[in-house]
């Protein structure tokens, strides 16, 4: 009963082949991710290598989704394991965490709420630009 969407630009051939499995959709590039965040119960970000700030995690969290990610994918993001995100690096543990969230809607929704609050608190443009402006205007 689970539908798994793999959404992202230019998926590898091995990923495209997964679309032959029942319950798996591979979209490739999409113009607007909001539709997929809205449909999602859990967002998974199993990146083994990640560089810089991971905007997809921030987007998923701010939309109120629960997120399971690797430590590589979540590196650089202000987040709290098992509070507003679940971080798992071993594939069996990662999969089990996703299943646990799917089976526990109350926990999933609460984690998503905390994730959204976290991102709104720590990543609002207005707040961060104000801090930057204050730094630029300081005499030090």
Secondary structure as GFF3:
##gff-version 3
##sequence-region A 1 140
A	DSSP	beta_strand	4	7	.	.	.	ID=ss1
A	DSSP	alpha_helix	13	17	.	.	.	ID=ss2
A	DSSP	three_ten_helix	18	20	.	.	.	ID=ss3
A	DSSP	beta_strand	24	28	.	.	.	ID=ss4
A	DSSP	alpha_helix	34	39	.	.	.	ID=ss5
A	DSSP	beta_strand	42	45	.	.	.	ID=ss6
A	DSSP	alpha_helix	55	62	.	.	.	ID=ss7
A	DSSP	beta_strand	66	69	.	.	.	ID=ss8
A	DSSP	alpha_helix	71	74	.	.	.	ID=ss9
A	DSSP	beta_strand	86	87	.	.	.	ID=ss10
A	DSSP	alpha_helix	91	103	.	.	.	ID=ss11
A	DSSP	alpha_helix	105	122	.	.	.	ID=ss12
A	DSSP	alpha_helix	125	137	.	.	.	ID=ss13
###
